[in-house]
Amino acid sequence: MTLGEALAAARQQIDRLDARLLLQYATGCSHADLLARPEMPVIGPAYEQFQDWVARRAAGEPLAYLVGEAEFRGRVFQVSPAVLIPRPETEVLIELALAKLPGLAAPKVVDLGTGSGIVAISLALESPAATVVAVDLSAEAISVARNNAGRLGARIDFRQGDWFSPLAGERFDLIVSNPPYVADGDPHLALNGLPFEPQMALTDGADGLSCIRHIVADAADHLAPGGWLLFEHGYDQGEASRNLLTAAGFKAAFTFPDLAGIDRVSGGHL
């Protein structure tokens, strides 16, 4: 079996780009190799791995879980089924967070529900003066995030626990979170590979707002005067998020859209 033959066969089952990327990962060849040397033979173990990945991709398993990594903000992060796959809309949360840090000599930041660590690590690397703490309930997620921080050279204080529970007595200049916000029973949970992702990171098992309510209710006890809370949420949760923030005493509650114009991040300050 040659590279060209393997690629042609896979394209009968899965997306053309996915087929090419999986073949590159399985064989170690580059895109240029595929174009210039399609007659190159694929050795047995590599072809077996490729066939396995193609079958799993055809069954809906996300590409990132097959190859064990995904790109976010120009960095490659390790991922596993213990963490959500990074999504570009989360960059909105990071950009808004970074905008709150100038003027603070040594800002303290906490990322609640860090998952693979993309938010905490991005903030630590792009705001080197910041002290960043990252919390997650899942020990497996903490392990993935810690590995990512080590590979990318980010200094993060990781804590395992439920939201604010590992942060007793601590206050921060900025709290960020991408919590579970998909409502239980939402049909989106059955689409686009989501059944393969950790359900407790996607849905709260209720109306999609229970984790946001908890974070908003307890955030003031962990914010410095003037501190900001920013969190990602669903397309239809902007108004509810602003109402929760205002009721909890936050000022200047706002909602910011992602690049598609969809409400994506809400926040406010003390």
N, C-alpha and C positions, 0 to 999 in steps of 0.2 A: 504494500500500500504506500503510495507516494503522498506528499503534502497536498498536492493538487487534488488527488482522488479523495483523500480524507475530507478535505474542505468541501468538495462538491457533494459528497454523500451527506455531510452534516447539514448543509444548507437546505436539504430536502426536509429536515425536521425542525430546525430552529432558525432564528433570525441570522442574517448573513454576518452582521458585526459580531454577535455573540459567538458564532461558529469560528470566526477568525481569531477572536481573543482567546477562546478556549484552546484552540490548536496551538497558539503561541505559548500559552502557559504550559500545556502538556509536553511540548517538544523543546521549549527553550529557544525557538527560532524567533526572528523578528518579522515585522510586516514586510520589510524589504526582502527577507529570505523567501517568504511566500510568493512574492511577485517575481523575483528573479530566478528562483530555483524550485519551481513546483514539482520537478521530477525527483527531488530528494526523497529517499525512502524514510518512512516513519518506523522506528524500531518498535518491537513488540510491546514492552511495558508502557511506552508513551502512547501507543495507539489504544491500548486497553484503557488507560486513564482517560483518554479523549472520548472514547465510546461511552464510558460510564458517565462522564460529565454531560455529554450531549443528551443522553437518555434522561438524566436528572433535570437538565434545563428544559427539555421538552415537556417534562411533567410539572414544570412551574417553579422549580427551585431557583432562587435568585442567583445570578452570576457571581455576585460578591461572596456568597457563602461557598460556592464551589471552589473559587480560587483563593479564598481566605483574606481578601483585602479589597479596599475601595478607596477612591480618591476623594478628598475634600479640601477645598481651598489650596489646591496645589500640593497637598501632602498625601502620602499613602498611609492609610490606617488599616491595621489588622481588624478583621471582623470575624465573628462566629455566630451561630444561631443563638448564643446567649445575649446578643446585643442587636439593636436596630441597625440597619444599613444606613449610612449617612445620606442625607437628602439635601439638595442645594438650597431649599427654602430656609433651612436652619442658619444659613449665612446671614439672614436678616437679623436674627437674634444676636449673632456675634458682632455685626456692624453696629447695632444700636448699643450694645454693651461697651464696645471700644470707645464710642462717642461720649460715654459717661465718665471715663477714667482720666482724661487730661486734667491737669490742675491738682490732682491728688498725688502727693509725693510717694506714698507707698500704699496704694489701695489694697484693701482686702476683699477678695471675691470668693463666692461659693457657688458651685454648680450642683444643683440638686437633680438626682437621677442621671448621672453622667454617662451611663451606657459605655460605649466604646471610648469615651473621653474626648470626642471631637470639639466640644464647646470649651471645656476646661483647658485642654492642650492648646487650642488656637488662641485663647485669651492669654495664657501664660507665655506663649512664644511671641505674640504680637504686642504684648504690654509687659515687657520684662521687669518693670518695677513692681508689678502686682504680686501679691501673695495669693495663691489660688488653692482652695480646698475643693475636693470633689467627693460627692456622696452618692452611694447607690445601695439599694437593698440587696442586690444580687452579688454574691461573692464571685461568681463566674464573670460577671460584667466588670467588677473591680479588677480582676486578674487581666482581662483583655485591655482595659484602660491603662493599667500600670505598665503593661508591656509596650503599649503605644507611646506612653510618655517617655519610657526609657529609650526606645528606638529613635524618637524625634528630639530628644534632649530637653524635655519640658520638666520643670520641677513642680510637682503637684503633691499636695498632702491628701492622700486618699483615705476615706472613712467609710466603713460599711455600716448601714443602718437605714431606718425609715425616715426620709425627709430630714427634719431638724433634730431627730433624736441624738445623733452623734455630735451635736453642736451646742450642748448645754453651756450657757453663760457666755457664748461668743457672739460678737457683733461684726457686721461686714458693711463695707461701703456699697456693695453691689451683690444682689442675689439674682442668679439666672437659673432658668429651668426649661427643659423640654419634657414636660410630664406626659403620662398617658392621657389622651384627650378624645379618643374615639369612643363614641357611645356603644354600649353593649348591643349587639344585634345589628349594627350598622352594616349594610351590604358590602361596603368597601373592604371589610375585614376578610372577605372571601376572594378578593381580587389582587392582581399584580404581585403575586408572591407573598402577600401578607400572612397567609396561613403558616408560612415557614418561619416567620419572625416571632420573637418572644411576645406572647399575648399580653403579659403583665406590663410591658413597656408601651403597648399600643392602646389598650383600653382599660378603663377603671372598673369595668364590669357593671357600670351603672349608666348615668346620663352623660358621661364624658367630662363632667365638671367637678367631680368629687375631689380629685387630687388638686385641681386648681383652687378650689375652696379652701382646702387644708393649707396649702402653701400661702395663700393670701392672708388667711386668718392668723397664721403664726409668724409671718415674716417680720412684722414690726418689732417683735421681741428679739430679733437677730440682726436688725439694721442699725447702723450708726445714724445720728441726726442728719437728715438730708439724704440718707441712703436710698438707692433705687432698687426696685424689684421689676424684673423683666421676665416674661415667660411666653413660650410658643403655645399656640392653640389652634383649634380647628377653624374652618372657613366661616362657620356660622356662630362663633362664640365670642366675637369681639364685643358686642354690646353687653353680654352677660359678664364678661371679664372686667369691663370698665365699671359696671355697677358693683361688682364685688370689691374692686379696689377702692372705689369711693366710699362704700359702706364701711370699709376697714380703716378709713382715715387717711388714705393715700391722696396726694395732691397731683394735679395735672395728669389725671388718668388718660391714657391715649391708646389707640390701636394703630399699628403700622402694617401696610400690605407687603406681600412678597412681590417678586418681579412679574407675576401673573396678575397682579392687582387684587389678590385675595387676602382678606384679613389674616394676619399670620402671628403677630407679636403684640401683646399689650403690656402696659407697665405704668408705674407711677412712683412717686417719691414721698418720703416723710416730710 
